[in-house]
């Protein structure tokens, strides 16, 4: 898998996005963070058009995100260099059928839907239409997420453009469609599991006597710090865990209970369930 250089890396020689026109069809729970990430990457707000289910919804989203509202889907995609589909999976082929005559021959069509394959997209678009898929998670909205990119037949310039659009998202990797289910378990759905763990740890800290705002601050900072330490040091998680586990101390007692309660197995089962559901939805 190939990864994009970090935004501050001197090796990050990415295309200029200041003259790019992007249309986002459905700037909701996932489309919204994608808009935020693309704006941060350099797409001008006046050239990033949002077309939601109603004009009023488009206006609200555009105002909140700093983009431009399109009066209709057709208006949004007209002349767009990139069209991002943030609609539900069951809507993708219908939206493509509705809008395909408004795409330019070189318009790059990018789907965010988990269960719609490149072949399914190609089946309703003109031959040669550039298409790709992206699997982002919501932390891309703060530049700390992960994006899996899938494509076939794109030129080098088109691939570079895709990476440039997500250059402020966090980590961007090229994956195959066979790998997408594992990616969803390891990144796409994983943020929700982390949120649930943070919620549980915060609730327990409150039960033990801390005020909720203090408990939230401590838990969130500790989770952030632990992840940052691993990223910046390159230390294996098991080594870092052992480094803070003194014999007979509080941490080893916590870890022993962690294992007795089957937390490790529960997390693995939850990730596996996410992957299996992804396979079911795709028909694999």
N, C-alpha and C positions, 0 to 999 in steps of 0.2 A: 504494500500500500504506500502511496506517495502522500506526503504531507506538505501543506503550504507553509512557507516561512512565516515566522511571527511578524506582525505589522511593523515592529521596530527594528527588524533585522536588516542590515545593509544589503543582504542578498535578495530581499523581497522586491525584485524588479518586475512589477506588475503593470498591466495596461492602465492607461488613463481612462477614468470613467466619467469625466466631467462633461462629455458630449453624448453619453449613452442615454437612451430613452428606455425605461423599464415600465412595464405594466404588470401590476399585481392583481390578479382576479381572486379576491377573497383574502383580505388582510385581517384575519381573525386570530385565534389562539396561536397558530403557527405562522401564518402569513404576516402577522404584525411584527413578531421578532425578526423575521426575514427582512421586512422593510427597514427596521431599525438598523440591522446589520449592514444592509446595502447602502443606506445613507451614510453610515460611519465610514464605509469603504470609499466613498467619494461620488456616489450617484447624486446629482443635485435634486433637491426636493421638488423643484419645478419640472423636473424631467422624470420623476417617479410617480406614476399615475396609479391611483387605487380605484378599483371598481368592485364594490361589494354588492350584496343582493338588492339594495335600494340606494337611490341617490343620497338620501339622508344618512344612511349608514356609511356611505363612501365619504361624505363630508365630515362626519364625526371622526372617522379613522384618520383621514388626511390631516385634520386639525391636530389630533392627538400626537401623530407620528411625525409631523413636519413634512408631509408629502402633498400631492395635488390630487383632488378628487376628479374622477372622470364621470361624465353624465351618464355613460352607459358602458357596458363591456366592449361594444364595438368601437366606441370612441377611444376607450382606453388602449386597445391593442393597435389602433391605426398608426402605422409608422413606427411601432415599437421595435427596438433591437432585440429585446428579451421580453418574453411573456412568462410570468410566474403563476402557476396554478396552485392557489392555496385553498381550493374547495375540497369537499369531502370526497373520498375515493369513488363512491358510487356516482358522483357528478362529473368526473373527469372526462370520460369519453363523450358525454353529452355536450359539455362546454366546448370541447375541441371541435366537435361536429358543427356546433353553432358558430364558432368564430374562425374556423380554418380559412374561409375565403377572404378574411381580413388580414391574414398573416402575410408578410413579405416572404419571398423564397428563402431569404437568409435569416429570418426571425428565429432566434433560439427559444424553443419552448421548454420550460423547466417545470416539472411537476414535483410537488411536495407530498404527494399521496403515497401512503405506505403499501398499498395493495395493488397498484396499477403498474404493470410492467412496461418496459420500453417497447416491446412488440405490440402490446395493446394500444399504446399511443400511436405508434407508427401505422397501425391498421386503419386509423381514421384520419390520418393526415396525408397530404400530398407526398409522393415519393421524393426523397432527398431532403425533407424538412428536418433541420437540426433539432434533435430532442435530447433531453437529459432528465435525470431524476436527482433530487437532493433529499437526504434524510437529516434534518437538523433537530437539535433539541432546544428547548426554550432558553437556556442560559446564553445562547448566542446574542440575546438582546443586551447583555452586559459585556459582550466580548469574551465570555468564558465558557463557550459551549463547544459542541462537536458537530461536524457536518460530514456525512458520507455522500460522495458524488458518484453517480453511475451514468455512463454514456456509452454510445457506440457510434463509430463512424464520424466523430467530430474532428475538425482540423485542430492542429496545434494551437492556433490563435483562439479558437472557440473554447478549448480546454483552459487556456490561460485566462480567458475572460471569466469563465465560471469560478476559477480560483480567486480571481481579483474581486469578484462580487462578494465573496465570503471571507475576504482577507482580514476582516475585523471581527470574525465570528468566534475565533478561538483556535481550535484544531480542525483542519480540513483534510480529509483523506479521500483518495480514489479507491472505490471498492467495486466488486462485481455484484451483479444481482444475486448470485448464489450466496454472497456474504451479507446481504442486507438483513437477513433475519438475526444473525449474530450481532450485527451492528445495532439493531433496534434493542436487543437485550442488554448490550454493553454500554449503550449511550442514549439511544432514542427514548426509551422508556425509563432508563435508570435514574434520571433526575427526579422522577416522581417517587421512586424508592428512597432516594436520599432525603427528599422533603419529608417523607413519612418517618424516617429514622430521626431526623432533626426534631420533628414534632414530638415523637415519643421521648427522646432524651430531654427535651425542654419540659414536657409535662412531668417527668420524673424529678427533674431538678426543682420544679415548683412544689411537688409533693414533699420533697425533702426540706422545704423551707425558704427557697429563694423567691424573690418577687419575679413575676413573669418577664418583665422587660429585661431584668438582669440575667435571668436564666437564658432568654433568647440570645442576648448579646454574647454570653459566654459560650454557649453551644455552637452558635453559628461561626464565631471567630475560631474556635478550636477545630471545627470541621474544615474551614477555609485554610487555616494554618497548616493542618496536617497534610492536606492535598498539595499546598504550595511547597511545603518542605520536600515532599517526594519528587515533585516536578523539578524543582531547582537543584536538588542534590543528586538526583538519579538513583537514590537509595531504594532497594527493594523494600516493599511494604513489610515483609516478615522481619527483615533486619531492623527496620525502624521500630516495629512493635517490640522486638526483643530488647532494644536499647532503652526502653522506658519501663521495663518489667523487672524490678528488683526482687530478689528472692524473698518470699514471704510477705511481700508488700501489698498495697491496695490494688495496684494495676493487675498483678497476676491473679488476684482473687476475682476481680471483675472479669478478666479473660476466661477464667475457669467457669464462671457462671454463664458467660456468653456461650461457651461450648456446650455446657450442660443443657441449656435452654434450646439448643439447636438453631441459634440465630444464623450461623454460617450456612447451614443446610437450607434454612428458610429463604435466605437471600438467593441462593443458587436456584432453588425451586421457582422463585418468583421470576428470575431472569429467564429460566427455561420456559416458563409458561408464556412469557411475552414473546419469545422466539417462536414457540409452537403456534400461538395465535396468529402471528405474522404469516407463517406458512399456510395456515388454514385460510386466511383472508385472500392470499395470493393464489391458492389452489395448488400449492406445491405438495 
